[in-house]
Amino acid sequence: MTVTADVRDTLLDLRREVCALHEQLTRYQLVVWTAGNVSARVPGHDLLVIKPSGVSYDDLTPENMVVCDLHGRVVEGEHAPSSDTDAQAYVYRHMPEVGGVVHTHSTYATAWAARGEPVPCVLTMGADEFGGEIPVGPFAVIGDDSIGRGIVETLRHSRSKAVLMQNHGPFTVGRDARSAVKAAVMCEDVARTVHVARQLGQPLPIAADAVDSLFDRYQNVYGQR
């Protein structure tokens, strides 16, 4: 598959955006060393842009972002793509509404994943962003689309933009890459706060109708339109 002239400008913009968004993962301390990644769907084309595998965050540039097709095959780039590429390509193939995917090993969200336990909806922020609990996906090995299958299976039955893959860590999705990064930041914040609340006692659940109302307001009214 070759990259045609009509998509060249879009790819240039996405390479810059995806590269810049990785700075947010380090800013919010969601990753260590070379772990984690951001990817973005190329609108109107069966392509994605993703971080190269094993490259330091300090060394990321728009030029070394990797372009792949939606089966994880490299279309453009001098580096091997992230080891999560097949999984994320599977998500893009099966969730057409998703325009961005993020994976981190953020401490508190990953601790919930290690226990195989969903983060309960006991905070208005959890209701706002995730529409309920942050669910747990099945254990899956890295290197093929198994993780992607688990993500799709889990999120297909949830309003959540985040899934905690058991014994692994959080994956988040969004309408674009920036939205997926925002979900990753908020996932960690909710996971941390609920953990602290549990140390103090039993957190109080939010009624289902209130969760629905909060989610609708945040998704459709909150902010600038």
CORVENMO-V149299 format. One record per pair of residues at least 6 apart in sequence whose ideal C-beta (glycine too) atoms are under 8 Angstrom apart, sorted by the first residue. I is the first residue (numbers start at 1). GAP is how many residues later the second one is. If there is no record, write none. Layout:
i,gap
I,GAP
I,GAP
This chain:
i,gap
1,68
1,72
1,74
2,73
3,8
3,44
3,64
3,72
3,73
7,35
7,37
7,38
7,40
10,32
10,33
10,35
11,31
11,36
11,38
11,56
11,65
12,50
14,26
14,28
14,35
14,51
14,163
15,34
15,47
15,48
15,50
16,46
17,23
17,160
17,161
18,20
18,21
18,22
18,31
18,32
18,33
18,44
18,47
18,159
19,41
19,42
19,43
19,46
21,17
21,156
21,157
21,160
22,14
22,15
22,16
22,29
22,35
22,38
23,34
24,157
24,161
25,6
25,11
25,13
25,32
25,77
25,79
25,156
25,159
26,31
28,78
28,156
28,157
28,160
29,77
29,78
30,6
30,74
30,75
30,76
30,154
30,155
30,158
31,26
31,73
31,74
31,75
32,73
33,23
34,19
34,20
34,21
34,22
34,23
35,69
35,70
36,66
36,67
36,68
36,69
37,13
37,14
37,45
37,47
37,51
37,65
37,66
38,12
38,13
38,62
38,63
38,64
38,139
38,142
38,143
39,9
39,10
39,11
39,12
39,43
39,45
39,46
39,49
39,61
39,62
39,63
39,138
40,8
40,9
40,10
40,59
40,60
40,136
40,137
41,6
41,7
41,51
41,57
41,58
41,59
42,6
42,7
42,25
43,56
46,23
46,24
47,20
47,21
47,22
47,23
47,28
48,19
48,20
48,21
48,22
48,37
48,40
48,41
48,44
49,16
49,17
49,18
50,15
50,16
50,18
50,31
50,32
50,34
50,35
50,38
51,9
51,14
51,15
51,30
51,31
52,8
52,12
52,13
52,14
52,25
52,27
52,28
52,29
52,30
53,26
53,27
53,28
53,29
53,30
54,26
55,9
55,24
64,13
64,14
64,15
65,12
66,8
66,10
66,11
66,13
66,14
66,15
66,16
66,19
67,7
67,8
67,9
67,10
68,6
68,7
68,13
68,17
68,21
69,6
69,20
70,19
70,22
70,23
71,15
71,18
71,22
72,9
72,13
72,14
72,17
72,73
74,6
74,7
82,6
83,59
83,60
84,19
84,58
84,63
86,57
86,58
86,59
86,62
87,55
87,57
87,58
87,59
87,60
87,61
87,64
87,84
88,13
88,15
88,60
89,56
89,59
90,55
90,58
90,59
90,61
90,62
91,7
91,10
91,57
91,60
91,61
91,82
92,6
92,9
94,54
94,58
95,57
95,60
95,78
97,78
98,75
98,76
98,77
98,82
99,75
99,76
99,77
99,78
99,80
99,81
100,73
100,74
100,75
100,76
100,77
100,78
100,79
100,80
100,81
101,70
101,71
101,72
101,76
101,79
102,69
102,70
102,71
102,72
102,75
102,78
102,79
102,81
102,82
103,66
103,67
103,68
103,69
104,6
104,65
104,66
104,80
104,84
105,64
106,63
106,64
106,78
106,81
106,82
106,85
107,81
107,85
108,80
108,83
108,84
108,87
109,10
109,25
109,53
109,55
109,60
109,61
109,78
109,79
109,82
110,54
110,58
110,59
110,60
111,80
111,84
112,6
112,7
112,22
112,24
112,52
112,79
112,83
113,23
113,51
113,52
113,53
113,54
113,55
113,56
113,57
114,53
116,20
116,50
116,51
117,19
118,15
118,16
118,17
118,18
118,46
119,7
119,14
119,15
119,45
119,68
119,71
119,72
119,75
120,6
120,13
120,74
120,83
120,85
121,6
121,9
121,11
121,12
121,84
121,85
121,90
122,72
122,75
122,81
122,82
122,83
122,84
123,67
123,70
123,71
123,83
124,82
124,90
125,61
125,64
125,65
125,68
126,6
126,7
126,8
126,64
126,68
126,80
127,79
127,83
127,84
127,87
127,88
127,91
128,86
128,87
128,89
128,90
128,91
128,94
129,32
129,53
129,54
129,57
129,58
129,61
129,89
130,29
130,30
130,31
130,32
130,53
130,56
130,57
130,60
131,27
131,28
131,29
131,80
131,81
131,84
131,88
132,26
132,27
132,28
132,79
132,83
133,27
134,26
134,28
134,29
134,30
134,36
134,53
134,56
134,57
135,19
135,20
135,23
135,25
135,28
135,29
136,18
136,27
136,28
136,29
136,30
137,10
137,13
137,14
137,16
137,17
137,26
137,27
137,28
137,29
137,34
138,12
138,15
138,16
138,27
138,28
139,11
139,26
139,27
139,28
139,29
140,6
140,7
140,9
140,10
140,25
140,28
141,6
142,26
147,18
147,21
147,24
150,13
150,15
151,12
151,14
151,20
151,22
154,9
155,6
155,8
155,18
159,56
161,11
161,12
161,13
161,18
161,19
161,22
162,8
162,9
162,10
162,11
162,21
162,22
162,25
163,7
163,8
163,9
164,6
165,6
170,14
170,17
170,18
170,21
172,8
172,9
172,11
172,12
172,15
173,7
173,10
174,6
174,7
174,8
174,9
194,9
197,6
206,8
